[in-house]
Amino acid sequence: MTERFSERRKYLRIPIRGTVDFRIKGSGEKGFSESVHALARDVNVEGIGFSSVKKLAPGMRLELDIALENEPKPVHMEGEVRWVRAIRSPEGKTLYDTGVKLYTLEQCDITRFITYVCDQMVVQLRKQFNL
C-alpha cells in the first residue's frame, strides 16, 4: 500500500545540496540531544526537508544548523517536525525523510536564509523556462 501525502505547502520547494546538524530540544542532560547529521533535500521560506538515520516524531522541537552551499557558516534555526516517513537508501539502509516547519531564526540569519532561498528559486525558474 502506497501512502499518499497531501501537498499543503504555500511556497515552492527548492531542491538543495547541504547538510543539517540537528538537536532535539527538551532531551538530554543539557536540554538537547546529541547532534545528529542529516542531508538536506529541499527548502522553502517556511521549512526544510532532510534525510536522516534518526527517526523523529511529529511535534518534536529541533534546533538546527544548516550548512548551505556557498555559505561560509551554517544558518541557525529552530523548528518543529511536521511529518516523517521511512525510505530506503540505494544501499538498502532505512532512512527517514523529515519535514520541519521553521519557526524561529536568529535575526542575522533571516536575511542570509531568505536570500539563499530566493537565489535558488531564480536558478530553478531559469532552468524550468530555459532562460
Backbone as XML, in Angstrom:
<?xml version="1.0"?>
<chain id="A" units="angstrom">
  <residue number="1" name="MET">
    <atom name="N" x="0.840" y="-1.189" z="0.000"/>
    <atom name="CA" x="0.000" y="0.000" z="0.000"/>
    <atom name="C" x="0.880" y="1.246" z="0.000"/>
  </residue>
  <residue number="2" name="THR">
    <atom name="N" x="0.604" y="2.131" z="-0.890"/>
    <atom name="CA" x="1.381" y="3.362" z="-1.006"/>
    <atom name="C" x="0.694" y="4.477" z="-0.231"/>
  </residue>
  <residue number="3" name="GLU">
    <atom name="N" x="1.470" y="5.137" z="0.656"/>
    <atom name="CA" x="0.925" y="6.276" z="1.387"/>
    <atom name="C" x="0.910" y="7.485" z="0.480"/>
  </residue>
  <residue number="4" name="ARG">
    <atom name="N" x="-0.114" y="8.269" z="0.581"/>
    <atom name="CA" x="-0.220" y="9.497" z="-0.200"/>
    <atom name="C" x="-0.205" y="10.668" z="0.773"/>
  </residue>
  <residue number="5" name="PHE">
    <atom name="N" x="0.630" y="11.626" z="0.497"/>
    <atom name="CA" x="0.703" y="12.818" z="1.317"/>
    <atom name="C" x="0.064" y="13.962" z="0.555"/>
  </residue>
  <residue number="6" name="SER">
    <atom name="N" x="-0.839" y="14.669" z="1.210"/>
    <atom name="CA" x="-1.442" y="15.816" z="0.538"/>
    <atom name="C" x="-0.474" y="16.987" z="0.618"/>
  </residue>
  <residue number="7" name="GLU">
    <atom name="N" x="-0.385" y="17.720" z="-0.446"/>
    <atom name="CA" x="0.512" y="18.866" z="-0.531"/>
    <atom name="C" x="-0.156" y="20.064" z="0.124"/>
  </residue>
  <residue number="8" name="ARG">
    <atom name="N" x="0.480" y="20.595" z="1.185"/>
    <atom name="CA" x="-0.090" y="21.737" z="1.888"/>
    <atom name="C" x="0.836" y="22.945" z="1.880"/>
  </residue>
  <residue number="9" name="ARG">
    <atom name="N" x="1.917" y="22.879" z="1.151"/>
    <atom name="CA" x="2.857" y="23.986" z="1.121"/>
    <atom name="C" x="2.267" y="25.181" z="0.386"/>
  </residue>
  <residue number="10" name="LYS">
    <atom name="N" x="2.584" y="26.368" z="0.894"/>
    <atom name="CA" x="2.172" y="27.598" z="0.231"/>
    <atom name="C" x="3.250" y="28.094" z="-0.722"/>
  </residue>
  <residue number="11" name="TYR">
    <atom name="N" x="4.489" y="27.606" z="-0.544"/>
    <atom name="CA" x="5.622" y="28.110" z="-1.299"/>
    <atom name="C" x="6.315" y="26.986" z="-2.057"/>
  </residue>
  <residue number="12" name="LEU">
    <atom name="N" x="6.942" y="27.359" z="-3.149"/>
    <atom name="CA" x="7.700" y="26.438" z="-3.983"/>
    <atom name="C" x="8.809" y="25.770" z="-3.180"/>
  </residue>
  <residue number="13" name="ARG">
    <atom name="N" x="8.955" y="24.475" z="-3.351"/>
    <atom name="CA" x="10.027" y="23.708" z="-2.732"/>
    <atom name="C" x="11.253" y="23.777" z="-3.638"/>
  </residue>
  <residue number="14" name="ILE">
    <atom name="N" x="12.410" y="24.099" z="-3.077"/>
    <atom name="CA" x="13.641" y="24.245" z="-3.842"/>
    <atom name="C" x="14.595" y="23.122" z="-3.461"/>
  </residue>
  <residue number="15" name="PRO">
    <atom name="N" x="14.994" y="22.287" z="-4.435"/>
    <atom name="CA" x="15.996" y="21.256" z="-4.124"/>
    <atom name="C" x="17.317" y="21.925" z="-3.752"/>
  </residue>
  <residue number="16" name="ILE">
    <atom name="N" x="17.979" y="21.411" z="-2.726"/>
    <atom name="CA" x="19.264" y="21.985" z="-2.316"/>
    <atom name="C" x="20.267" y="20.876" z="-2.024"/>
  </residue>
  <residue number="17" name="ARG">
    <atom name="N" x="21.521" y="21.271" z="-2.010"/>
    <atom name="CA" x="22.589" y="20.400" z="-1.546"/>
    <atom name="C" x="23.169" y="21.061" z="-0.314"/>
  </residue>
  <residue number="18" name="GLY">
    <atom name="N" x="23.122" y="20.365" z="0.772"/>
    <atom name="CA" x="23.654" y="20.901" z="2.016"/>
    <atom name="C" x="23.486" y="19.866" z="3.111"/>
  </residue>
  <residue number="19" name="THR">
    <atom name="N" x="23.940" y="20.229" z="4.282"/>
    <atom name="CA" x="23.806" y="19.327" z="5.421"/>
    <atom name="C" x="23.086" y="20.035" z="6.553"/>
  </residue>
  <residue number="20" name="VAL">
    <atom name="N" x="22.535" y="19.222" z="7.427"/>
    <atom name="CA" x="21.824" y="19.730" z="8.595"/>
    <atom name="C" x="22.362" y="18.991" z="9.814"/>
  </residue>
  <residue number="21" name="ASP">
    <atom name="N" x="22.748" y="19.734" z="10.827"/>
    <atom name="CA" x="23.051" y="19.142" z="12.123"/>
    <atom name="C" x="21.929" y="19.590" z="13.048"/>
  </residue>
  <residue number="22" name="PHE">
    <atom name="N" x="21.225" y="18.620" z="13.644"/>
    <atom name="CA" x="20.104" y="18.992" z="14.492"/>
    <atom name="C" x="20.203" y="18.347" z="15.864"/>
  </residue>
  <residue number="23" name="ARG">
    <atom name="N" x="19.548" y="19.003" z="16.811"/>
    <atom name="CA" x="19.441" y="18.525" z="18.178"/>
    <atom name="C" x="17.980" y="18.590" z="18.580"/>
  </residue>
  <residue number="24" name="ILE">
    <atom name="N" x="17.529" y="17.571" z="19.306"/>
    <atom name="CA" x="16.147" y="17.543" z="19.776"/>
    <atom name="C" x="16.082" y="18.350" z="21.073"/>
  </residue>
  <residue number="25" name="LYS">
    <atom name="N" x="15.208" y="19.345" z="21.091"/>
    <atom name="CA" x="15.055" y="20.179" z="22.283"/>
    <atom name="C" x="14.288" y="19.411" z="23.356"/>
  </residue>
  <residue number="26" name="GLY">
    <atom name="N" x="14.682" y="19.636" z="24.608"/>
    <atom name="CA" x="13.968" y="19.023" z="25.726"/>
    <atom name="C" x="14.428" y="17.617" z="26.066"/>
  </residue>
  <residue number="27" name="SER">
    <atom name="N" x="15.565" y="17.187" z="25.531"/>
    <atom name="CA" x="16.088" y="15.867" z="25.877"/>
    <atom name="C" x="17.567" y="15.984" z="26.209"/>
  </residue>
  <residue number="28" name="GLY">
    <atom name="N" x="18.089" y="15.009" z="26.881"/>
    <atom name="CA" x="19.500" y="15.022" z="27.269"/>
    <atom name="C" x="19.733" y="15.856" z="28.509"/>
  </residue>
  <residue number="29" name="GLU">
    <atom name="N" x="20.941" y="15.762" z="29.036"/>
    <atom name="CA" x="21.285" y="16.460" z="30.280"/>
    <atom name="C" x="21.265" y="17.971" z="30.155"/>
  </residue>
  <residue number="30" name="LYS">
    <atom name="N" x="21.595" y="18.488" z="28.981"/>
    <atom name="CA" x="21.671" y="19.938" z="28.787"/>
    <atom name="C" x="20.414" y="20.514" z="28.150"/>
  </residue>
  <residue number="31" name="GLY">
    <atom name="N" x="19.354" y="19.719" z="28.060"/>
    <atom name="CA" x="18.129" y="20.196" z="27.438"/>
    <atom name="C" x="18.063" y="19.932" z="25.945"/>
  </residue>
  <residue number="32" name="PHE">
    <atom name="N" x="19.131" y="19.306" z="25.402"/>
    <atom name="CA" x="19.189" y="18.964" z="23.984"/>
    <atom name="C" x="19.796" y="17.577" z="23.849"/>
  </residue>
  <residue number="33" name="SER">
    <atom name="N" x="19.407" y="16.885" z="22.797"/>
    <atom name="CA" x="20.047" y="15.610" z="22.490"/>
    <atom name="C" x="21.421" y="15.879" z="21.887"/>
  </residue>
  <residue number="34" name="GLU">
    <atom name="N" x="22.181" y="14.827" z="21.654"/>
    <atom name="CA" x="23.427" y="14.966" z="20.905"/>
    <atom name="C" x="23.086" y="15.381" z="19.482"/>
  </residue>
  <residue number="35" name="SER">
    <atom name="N" x="24.032" y="16.018" z="18.824"/>
    <atom name="CA" x="23.813" y="16.463" z="17.455"/>
    <atom name="C" x="23.756" y="15.272" z="16.503"/>
  </residue>
  <residue number="36" name="VAL">
    <atom name="N" x="22.825" y="15.341" z="15.550"/>
    <atom name="CA" x="22.658" y="14.311" z="14.529"/>
    <atom name="C" x="22.877" y="14.969" z="13.173"/>
  </residue>
  <residue number="37" name="HIS">
    <atom name="N" x="23.629" y="14.302" z="12.314"/>
    <atom name="CA" x="23.949" y="14.814" z="10.988"/>
    <atom name="C" x="22.927" y="14.295" z="9.977"/>
  </residue>
  <residue number="38" name="ALA">
    <atom name="N" x="22.468" y="15.146" z="9.066"/>
    <atom name="CA" x="21.486" y="14.757" z="8.050"/>
    <atom name="C" x="21.822" y="15.452" z="6.736"/>
  </residue>
  <residue number="39" name="LEU">
    <atom name="N" x="21.208" y="14.972" z="5.648"/>
    <atom name="CA" x="21.389" y="15.577" z="4.335"/>
    <atom name="C" x="20.143" y="16.369" z="3.959"/>
  </residue>
  <residue number="40" name="ALA">
    <atom name="N" x="20.326" y="17.642" z="3.667"/>
    <atom name="CA" x="19.204" y="18.493" z="3.263"/>
    <atom name="C" x="18.729" y="18.074" z="1.876"/>
  </residue>
  <residue number="41" name="ARG">
    <atom name="N" x="17.410" y="18.043" z="1.683"/>
    <atom name="CA" x="16.802" y="17.686" z="0.395"/>
    <atom name="C" x="16.227" y="18.903" z="-0.313"/>
  </residue>
  <residue number="42" name="ASP">
    <atom name="N" x="15.434" y="19.658" z="0.439"/>
    <atom name="CA" x="14.761" y="20.810" z="-0.148"/>
    <atom name="C" x="14.455" y="21.829" z="0.930"/>
  </residue>
  <residue number="43" name="VAL">
    <atom name="N" x="14.123" y="23.033" z="0.461"/>
    <atom name="CA" x="13.885" y="24.138" z="1.374"/>
    <atom name="C" x="12.850" y="25.067" z="0.750"/>
  </residue>
  <residue number="44" name="ASN">
    <atom name="N" x="12.116" y="25.775" z="1.589"/>
    <atom name="CA" x="11.316" y="26.906" z="1.140"/>
    <atom name="C" x="11.332" y="27.923" z="2.269"/>
  </residue>
  <residue number="45" name="VAL">
    <atom name="N" x="10.626" y="29.015" z="2.129"/>
    <atom name="CA" x="10.737" y="30.076" z="3.131"/>
    <atom name="C" x="10.134" y="29.696" z="4.475"/>
  </residue>
  <residue number="46" name="GLU">
    <atom name="N" x="9.366" y="28.612" z="4.524"/>
    <atom name="CA" x="8.764" y="28.196" z="5.799"/>
    <atom name="C" x="9.338" y="26.909" z="6.372"/>
  </residue>
  <residue number="47" name="GLY">
    <atom name="N" x="10.103" y="26.157" z="5.584"/>
    <atom name="CA" x="10.543" y="24.882" z="6.105"/>
    <atom name="C" x="11.700" y="24.270" z="5.355"/>
  </residue>
  <residue number="48" name="ILE">
    <atom name="N" x="12.101" y="23.095" z="5.862"/>
    <atom name="CA" x="13.202" y="22.351" z="5.257"/>
    <atom name="C" x="12.881" y="20.864" z="5.321"/>
  </residue>
  <residue number="49" name="GLY">
    <atom name="N" x="13.340" y="20.148" z="4.311"/>
    <atom name="CA" x="13.232" y="18.701" z="4.295"/>
    <atom name="C" x="14.617" y="18.106" z="4.303"/>
  </residue>
  <residue number="50" name="PHE">
    <atom name="N" x="14.808" y="17.047" z="5.100"/>
    <atom name="CA" x="16.105" y="16.378" z="5.135"/>
    <atom name="C" x="15.920" y="14.890" z="5.356"/>
  </residue>
  <residue number="51" name="SER">
    <atom name="N" x="16.986" y="14.137" z="5.061"/>
    <atom name="CA" x="17.006" y="12.691" z="5.283"/>
    <atom name="C" x="18.021" y="12.384" z="6.362"/>
  </residue>
  <residue number="52" name="SER">
    <atom name="N" x="17.621" y="11.510" z="7.295"/>
    <atom name="CA" x="18.445" y="11.217" z="8.459"/>
    <atom name="C" x="18.315" y="9.753" z="8.852"/>
  </residue>
  <residue number="53" name="VAL">
    <atom name="N" x="19.304" y="9.243" z="9.558"/>
    <atom name="CA" x="19.202" y="7.894" z="10.118"/>
    <atom name="C" x="18.378" y="7.895" z="11.401"/>
  </residue>
  <residue number="54" name="LYS">
    <atom name="N" x="18.129" y="9.067" z="11.960"/>
    <atom name="CA" x="17.380" y="9.206" z="13.213"/>
    <atom name="C" x="15.893" y="9.348" z="12.916"/>
  </residue>
  <residue number="55" name="LYS">
    <atom name="N" x="15.102" y="8.485" z="13.539"/>
    <atom name="CA" x="13.645" y="8.589" z="13.387"/>
    <atom name="C" x="13.122" y="9.608" z="14.395"/>
  </residue>
  <residue number="56" name="LEU">
    <atom name="N" x="12.467" y="10.621" z="13.864"/>
    <atom name="CA" x="11.863" y="11.660" z="14.694"/>
    <atom name="C" x="10.356" y="11.477" z="14.673"/>
  </residue>
  <residue number="57" name="ALA">
    <atom name="N" x="9.667" y="12.245" z="15.483"/>
    <atom name="CA" x="8.209" y="12.164" z="15.540"/>
    <atom name="C" x="7.613" y="13.549" z="15.349"/>
  </residue>
  <residue number="58" name="PRO">
    <atom name="N" x="6.467" y="13.632" z="14.676"/>
    <atom name="CA" x="5.799" y="14.926" z="14.542"/>
    <atom name="C" x="5.604" y="15.574" z="15.911"/>
  </residue>
  <residue number="59" name="GLY">
    <atom name="N" x="5.847" y="16.889" z="15.930"/>
    <atom name="CA" x="5.709" y="17.644" z="17.174"/>
    <atom name="C" x="7.025" y="17.872" z="17.897"/>
  </residue>
  <residue number="60" name="MET">
    <atom name="N" x="8.063" y="17.090" z="17.578"/>
    <atom name="CA" x="9.363" y="17.304" z="18.219"/>
    <atom name="C" x="9.917" y="18.662" z="17.810"/>
  </residue>
  <residue number="61" name="ARG">
    <atom name="N" x="10.498" y="19.348" z="18.778"/>
    <atom name="CA" x="11.119" y="20.643" z="18.515"/>
    <atom name="C" x="12.612" y="20.437" z="18.323"/>
  </residue>
  <residue number="62" name="LEU">
    <atom name="N" x="13.153" y="21.085" z="17.308"/>
    <atom name="CA" x="14.556" y="20.910" z="16.951"/>
    <atom name="C" x="15.290" y="22.240" z="16.923"/>
  </residue>
  <residue number="63" name="GLU">
    <atom name="N" x="16.564" y="22.163" z="17.202"/>
    <atom name="CA" x="17.485" y="23.254" z="16.940"/>
    <atom name="C" x="18.348" y="22.772" z="15.781"/>
  </residue>
  <residue number="64" name="LEU">
    <atom name="N" x="18.471" y="23.584" z="14.734"/>
    <atom name="CA" x="19.155" y="23.155" z="13.509"/>
    <atom name="C" x="20.262" y="24.124" z="13.119"/>
  </residue>
  <residue number="65" name="ASP">
    <atom name="N" x="21.336" y="23.561" z="12.601"/>
    <atom name="CA" x="22.394" y="24.339" z="11.961"/>
    <atom name="C" x="22.478" y="23.812" z="10.537"/>
  </residue>
  <residue number="66" name="ILE">
    <atom name="N" x="22.130" y="24.658" z="9.582"/>
    <atom name="CA" x="22.032" y="24.237" z="8.186"/>
    <atom name="C" x="23.183" y="24.843" z="7.394"/>
  </residue>
  <residue number="67" name="ALA">
    <atom name="N" x="24.011" y="23.947" z="6.854"/>
    <atom name="CA" x="25.136" y="24.375" z="6.023"/>
    <atom name="C" x="24.649" y="24.419" z="4.579"/>
  </residue>
  <residue number="68" name="LEU">
    <atom name="N" x="24.504" y="25.616" z="4.055"/>
    <atom name="CA" x="24.022" y="25.807" z="2.696"/>
    <atom name="C" x="25.195" y="25.974" z="1.747"/>
  </residue>
  <residue number="69" name="GLU">
    <atom name="N" x="25.011" y="25.482" z="0.534"/>
    <atom name="CA" x="26.042" y="25.569" z="-0.489"/>
    <atom name="C" x="26.476" y="27.022" z="-0.687"/>
  </residue>
  <residue number="70" name="ASN">
    <atom name="N" x="27.763" y="27.264" z="-0.718"/>
    <atom name="CA" x="28.372" y="28.579" z="-0.943"/>
    <atom name="C" x="28.143" y="29.574" z="0.192"/>
  </residue>
  <residue number="71" name="GLU">
    <atom name="N" x="27.714" y="29.104" z="1.355"/>
    <atom name="CA" x="27.579" y="29.974" z="2.522"/>
    <atom name="C" x="28.730" y="29.661" z="3.475"/>
  </residue>
  <residue number="72" name="PRO">
    <atom name="N" x="29.417" y="30.686" z="3.983"/>
    <atom name="CA" x="30.607" y="30.434" z="4.800"/>
    <atom name="C" x="30.323" y="29.798" z="6.160"/>
  </residue>
  <residue number="73" name="LYS">
    <atom name="N" x="29.156" y="30.066" z="6.736"/>
    <atom name="CA" x="28.844" y="29.451" z="8.028"/>
    <atom name="C" x="27.385" y="28.998" z="8.036"/>
  </residue>
  <residue number="74" name="PRO">
    <atom name="N" x="27.065" y="28.014" z="8.883"/>
    <atom name="CA" x="25.696" y="27.496" z="8.910"/>
    <atom name="C" x="24.680" y="28.546" z="9.364"/>
  </residue>
  <residue number="75" name="VAL">
    <atom name="N" x="23.446" y="28.362" z="8.915"/>
    <atom name="CA" x="22.325" y="29.186" z="9.349"/>
    <atom name="C" x="21.693" y="28.472" z="10.547"/>
  </residue>
  <residue number="76" name="HIS">
    <atom name="N" x="21.526" y="29.192" z="11.634"/>
    <atom name="CA" x="20.967" y="28.617" z="12.855"/>
    <atom name="C" x="19.455" y="28.875" z="12.893"/>
  </residue>
  <residue number="77" name="MET">
    <atom name="N" x="18.670" y="27.805" z="13.129"/>
    <atom name="CA" x="17.213" y="27.915" z="13.144"/>
    <atom name="C" x="16.625" y="26.980" z="14.196"/>
  </residue>
  <residue number="78" name="GLU">
    <atom name="N" x="15.368" y="27.188" z="14.496"/>
    <atom name="CA" x="14.597" y="26.250" z="15.296"/>
    <atom name="C" x="13.349" y="25.902" z="14.509"/>
  </residue>
  <residue number="79" name="GLY">
    <atom name="N" x="12.818" y="24.728" z="14.751"/>
    <atom name="CA" x="11.632" y="24.311" z="14.027"/>
    <atom name="C" x="10.942" y="23.151" z="14.699"/>
  </residue>
  <residue number="80" name="GLU">
    <atom name="N" x="9.848" y="22.738" z="14.089"/>
    <atom name="CA" x="9.044" y="21.634" z="14.611"/>
    <atom name="C" x="8.844" y="20.589" z="13.522"/>
  </residue>
  <residue number="81" name="VAL">
    <atom name="N" x="9.051" y="19.330" z="13.883"/>
    <atom name="CA" x="8.848" y="18.234" z="12.945"/>
    <atom name="C" x="7.365" y="18.165" z="12.608"/>
  </residue>
  <residue number="82" name="ARG">
    <atom name="N" x="7.043" y="18.165" z="11.312"/>
    <atom name="CA" x="5.649" y="18.077" z="10.853"/>
    <atom name="C" x="5.298" y="16.694" z="10.352"/>
  </residue>
  <residue number="83" name="TRP">
    <atom name="N" x="6.265" y="16.030" z="9.689"/>
    <atom name="CA" x="5.998" y="14.688" z="9.170"/>
    <atom name="C" x="7.309" y="13.920" z="9.037"/>
  </residue>
  <residue number="84" name="VAL">
    <atom name="N" x="7.192" y="12.598" z="9.061"/>
    <atom name="CA" x="8.345" y="11.708" z="8.901"/>
    <atom name="C" x="7.870" y="10.489" z="8.120"/>
  </residue>
  <residue number="85" name="ARG">
    <atom name="N" x="8.698" y="10.020" z="7.188"/>
    <atom name="CA" x="8.376" y="8.767" z="6.501"/>
    <atom name="C" x="9.662" y="7.995" z="6.236"/>
  </residue>
  <residue number="86" name="ALA">
    <atom name="N" x="9.580" y="6.694" z="6.418"/>
    <atom name="CA" x="10.734" y="5.822" z="6.200"/>
    <atom name="C" x="10.956" y="5.628" z="4.705"/>
  </residue>
  <residue number="87" name="ILE">
    <atom name="N" x="12.218" y="5.627" z="4.305"/>
    <atom name="CA" x="12.604" y="5.376" z="2.913"/>
    <atom name="C" x="13.798" y="4.419" z="2.925"/>
  </residue>
  <residue number="88" name="ARG">
    <atom name="N" x="14.121" y="3.875" z="1.786"/>
    <atom name="CA" x="15.308" y="3.029" z="1.631"/>
    <atom name="C" x="16.343" y="3.773" z="0.809"/>
  </residue>
  <residue number="89" name="SER">
    <atom name="N" x="17.576" y="3.756" z="1.298"/>
    <atom name="CA" x="18.676" y="4.349" z="0.537"/>
    <atom name="C" x="19.047" y="3.397" z="-0.590"/>
  </residue>
  <residue number="90" name="PRO">
    <atom name="N" x="19.808" y="3.865" z="-1.583"/>
    <atom name="CA" x="20.253" y="2.963" z="-2.651"/>
    <atom name="C" x="21.035" y="1.754" z="-2.114"/>
  </residue>
  <residue number="91" name="GLU">
    <atom name="N" x="21.647" y="1.920" z="-0.927"/>
    <atom name="CA" x="22.402" y="0.824" z="-0.316"/>
    <atom name="C" x="21.511" y="-0.099" z="0.508"/>
  </residue>
  <residue number="92" name="GLY">
    <atom name="N" x="20.219" y="0.213" z="0.589"/>
    <atom name="CA" x="19.280" y="-0.623" z="1.330"/>
    <atom name="C" x="19.101" y="-0.256" z="2.796"/>
  </residue>
  <residue number="93" name="LYS">
    <atom name="N" x="19.717" y="0.846" z="3.238"/>
    <atom name="CA" x="19.573" y="1.292" z="4.627"/>
    <atom name="C" x="18.248" y="2.025" z="4.805"/>
  </residue>
  <residue number="94" name="THR">
    <atom name="N" x="17.684" y="1.937" z="5.998"/>
    <atom name="CA" x="16.486" y="2.706" z="6.311"/>
    <atom name="C" x="16.891" y="4.124" z="6.707"/>
  </residue>
  <residue number="95" name="LEU">
    <atom name="N" x="16.314" y="5.076" z="6.022"/>
    <atom name="CA" x="16.482" y="6.492" z="6.346"/>
    <atom name="C" x="15.107" y="7.071" z="6.597"/>
  </residue>
  <residue number="96" name="TYR">
    <atom name="N" x="15.078" y="8.276" z="7.148"/>
    <atom name="CA" x="13.808" y="8.929" z="7.436"/>
    <atom name="C" x="13.778" y="10.309" z="6.793"/>
  </residue>
  <residue number="97" name="ASP">
    <atom name="N" x="12.913" y="10.462" z="5.798"/>
    <atom name="CA" x="12.655" y="11.780" z="5.238"/>
    <atom name="C" x="11.840" y="12.537" z="6.265"/>
  </residue>
  <residue number="98" name="THR">
    <atom name="N" x="12.260" y="13.747" z="6.557"/>
    <atom name="CA" x="11.645" y="14.529" z="7.620"/>
    <atom name="C" x="11.341" y="15.931" z="7.119"/>
  </residue>
  <residue number="99" name="GLY">
    <atom name="N" x="10.143" y="16.419" z="7.416"/>
    <atom name="CA" x="9.756" y="17.780" z="7.079"/>
    <atom name="C" x="9.659" y="18.609" z="8.341"/>
  </residue>
  <residue number="100" name="VAL">
    <atom name="N" x="10.319" y="19.755" z="8.352"/>
    <atom name="CA" x="10.357" y="20.618" z="9.533"/>
    <atom name="C" x="9.855" y="22.000" z="9.173"/>
  </residue>
  <residue number="101" name="LYS">
    <atom name="N" x="8.892" y="22.474" z="9.936"/>
    <atom name="CA" x="8.432" y="23.863" z="9.786"/>
    <atom name="C" x="9.319" y="24.738" z="10.653"/>
  </residue>
  <residue number="102" name="LEU">
    <atom name="N" x="9.905" y="25.757" z="10.038"/>
    <atom name="CA" x="10.792" y="26.665" z="10.751"/>
    <atom name="C" x="9.966" y="27.711" z="11.467"/>
  </residue>
  <residue number="103" name="TYR">
    <atom name="N" x="10.326" y="27.974" z="12.732"/>
    <atom name="CA" x="9.559" y="28.993" z="13.432"/>
    <atom name="C" x="10.394" y="30.043" z="14.115"/>
  </residue>
  <residue number="104" name="THR">
    <atom name="N" x="11.671" y="29.853" z="14.262"/>
    <atom name="CA" x="12.494" y="30.962" z="14.751"/>
    <atom name="C" x="13.823" y="30.952" z="14.032"/>
  </residue>
  <residue number="105" name="LEU">
    <atom name="N" x="14.294" y="32.126" z="13.774"/>
    <atom name="CA" x="15.598" y="32.340" z="13.164"/>
    <atom name="C" x="16.287" y="33.436" z="13.937"/>
  </residue>
  <residue number="106" name="GLU">
    <atom name="N" x="17.583" y="33.323" z="14.083"/>
    <atom name="CA" x="18.321" y="34.439" z="14.642"/>
    <atom name="C" x="18.271" y="35.563" z="13.614"/>
  </residue>
  <residue number="107" name="GLN">
    <atom name="N" x="18.122" y="36.780" z="14.063"/>
    <atom name="CA" x="17.918" y="37.912" z="13.165"/>
    <atom name="C" x="18.972" y="37.988" z="12.062"/>
  </residue>
  <residue number="108" name="CYS">
    <atom name="N" x="20.223" y="37.761" z="12.408"/>
    <atom name="CA" x="21.278" y="37.870" z="11.389"/>
    <atom name="C" x="21.166" y="36.763" z="10.349"/>
  </residue>
  <residue number="109" name="ASP">
    <atom name="N" x="20.516" y="35.645" z="10.690"/>
    <atom name="CA" x="20.380" y="34.536" z="9.748"/>
    <atom name="C" x="19.152" y="34.664" z="8.847"/>
  </residue>
  <residue number="110" name="ILE">
    <atom name="N" x="18.181" y="35.485" z="9.236"/>
    <atom name="CA" x="16.970" y="35.636" z="8.425"/>
    <atom name="C" x="17.324" y="36.112" z="7.019"/>
  </residue>
  <residue number="111" name="THR">
    <atom name="N" x="18.104" y="37.171" z="6.927"/>
    <atom name="CA" x="18.466" y="37.722" z="5.626"/>
    <atom name="C" x="19.256" y="36.715" z="4.806"/>
  </residue>
  <residue number="112" name="ARG">
    <atom name="N" x="20.220" y="36.046" z="5.423"/>
    <atom name="CA" x="21.025" y="35.045" z="4.703"/>
    <atom name="C" x="20.149" y="33.917" z="4.172"/>
  </residue>
  <residue number="113" name="PHE">
    <atom name="N" x="19.221" y="33.431" z="5.000"/>
    <atom name="CA" x="18.374" y="32.310" z="4.608"/>
    <atom name="C" x="17.424" y="32.708" z="3.476"/>
  </residue>
  <residue number="114" name="ILE">
    <atom name="N" x="16.734" y="33.828" z="3.627"/>
    <atom name="CA" x="15.781" y="34.273" z="2.605"/>
    <atom name="C" x="16.508" y="34.576" z="1.301"/>
  </residue>
  <residue number="115" name="THR">
    <atom name="N" x="17.677" y="35.208" z="1.376"/>
    <atom name="CA" x="18.461" y="35.479" z="0.168"/>
    <atom name="C" x="18.846" y="34.181" z="-0.521"/>
  </residue>
  <residue number="116" name="TYR">
    <atom name="N" x="19.270" y="33.194" z="0.246"/>
    <atom name="CA" x="19.640" y="31.899" z="-0.335"/>
    <atom name="C" x="18.440" y="31.263" z="-1.034"/>
  </residue>
  <residue number="117" name="VAL">
    <atom name="N" x="17.297" y="31.222" z="-0.364"/>
    <atom name="CA" x="16.100" y="30.612" z="-0.956"/>
    <atom name="C" x="15.708" y="31.342" z="-2.233"/>
  </residue>
  <residue number="118" name="CYS">
    <atom name="N" x="15.715" y="32.667" z="-2.212"/>
    <atom name="CA" x="15.355" y="33.440" z="-3.409"/>
    <atom name="C" x="16.334" y="33.193" z="-4.552"/>
  </residue>
  <residue number="119" name="ASP">
    <atom name="N" x="17.624" y="33.157" z="-4.249"/>
    <atom name="CA" x="18.619" y="32.875" z="-5.285"/>
    <atom name="C" x="18.386" y="31.500" z="-5.904"/>
  </residue>
  <residue number="120" name="GLN">
    <atom name="N" x="18.067" y="30.517" z="-5.075"/>
    <atom name="CA" x="17.824" y="29.163" z="-5.575"/>
    <atom name="C" x="16.532" y="29.100" z="-6.395"/>
  </residue>
  <residue number="121" name="MET">
    <atom name="N" x="15.534" y="29.901" z="-6.027"/>
    <atom name="CA" x="14.299" y="29.958" z="-6.812"/>
    <atom name="C" x="14.576" y="30.504" z="-8.209"/>
  </residue>
  <residue number="122" name="VAL">
    <atom name="N" x="15.410" y="31.522" z="-8.293"/>
    <atom name="CA" x="15.767" y="32.098" z="-9.594"/>
    <atom name="C" x="16.466" y="31.043" z="-10.451"/>
  </residue>
  <residue number="123" name="VAL">
    <atom name="N" x="17.379" y="30.283" z="-9.861"/>
    <atom name="CA" x="18.083" y="29.227" z="-10.596"/>
    <atom name="C" x="17.080" y="28.208" z="-11.129"/>
  </residue>
  <residue number="124" name="GLN">
    <atom name="N" x="16.149" y="27.766" z="-10.282"/>
    <atom name="CA" x="15.155" y="26.777" z="-10.698"/>
    <atom name="C" x="14.242" y="27.310" z="-11.795"/>
  </residue>
  <residue number="125" name="LEU">
    <atom name="N" x="13.808" y="28.551" z="-11.682"/>
    <atom name="CA" x="12.942" y="29.142" z="-12.696"/>
    <atom name="C" x="13.665" y="29.294" z="-14.037"/>
  </residue>
  <residue number="126" name="ARG">
    <atom name="N" x="14.941" y="29.660" z="-13.983"/>
    <atom name="CA" x="15.708" y="29.769" z="-15.225"/>
    <atom name="C" x="15.816" y="28.418" z="-15.919"/>
  </residue>
  <residue number="127" name="LYS">
    <atom name="N" x="16.036" y="27.375" z="-15.134"/>
    <atom name="CA" x="16.098" y="26.026" z="-15.713"/>
    <atom name="C" x="14.758" y="25.645" z="-16.311"/>
  </residue>
  <residue number="128" name="GLN">
    <atom name="N" x="13.692" y="25.887" z="-15.557"/>
    <atom name="CA" x="12.355" y="25.494" z="-15.996"/>
    <atom name="C" x="11.938" y="26.205" z="-17.286"/>
  </residue>
  <residue number="129" name="PHE">
    <atom name="N" x="12.295" y="27.465" z="-17.419"/>
    <atom name="CA" x="11.888" y="28.254" z="-18.570"/>
    <atom name="C" x="13.007" y="28.464" z="-19.586"/>
  </residue>
  <residue number="130" name="ASN">
    <atom name="N" x="14.091" y="27.708" z="-19.426"/>
    <atom name="CA" x="15.226" y="27.786" z="-20.344"/>
    <atom name="C" x="15.714" y="29.211" z="-20.576"/>
  </residue>
  <residue number="131" name="LEU">
    <atom name="N" x="15.875" y="29.934" z="-19.512"/>
    <atom name="CA" x="16.338" y="31.334" z="-19.622"/>
    <atom name="C" x="17.843" y="31.425" z="-19.472"/>
  </residue>
</chain>
